[in-house]
Amino acid sequence: MIDQYQFKTLPFYNQASYIWAEGTYLATRQEDGHKINLYQLKDFFAEIWYHQSQEHIFKIRTFTSKKCLEAYLDLMVLD
């Protein structure tokens, strides 16, 4: 697996493909008419943002801060 800095050098759609292939899906949330899927990768998290009405990706955001996970806390079920 690559790290966050290597990931950011990938072309946009290669980033999405990498997330789908190597990431672990964690949750989906809604915000301002967008669907946002959260994935965990090697040492960072990634969000894939979709235009809900058109179902196409318009943004990929990466982060390492646990603070950014707060938006997902109510959505996750831990066994």
C-alpha positions, 0 to 999 in steps of 0.5 A: 500500500502507498502512503497519503503523500504518494496517493495524492500524486495519483491522477483523480480517477486512479485515486478512486480506483485505488480506494476501491481496490485497497481501502476498507469501506467504513460508512456513508453519510449525507451532506448538502445533497452529497453522498460521502463514502468513508474508507480506511487505507494504510495510514489515512482515511479517504472520503469519496464525494458523489453528486447525489443526483448524478452519482458521479465523483466530484471530490476525494478528500484524505485525512489522518485526523481522528477529529474528521471522523466525528461526522461518522460516529452516529453512523458506525456500528461496532461489534 
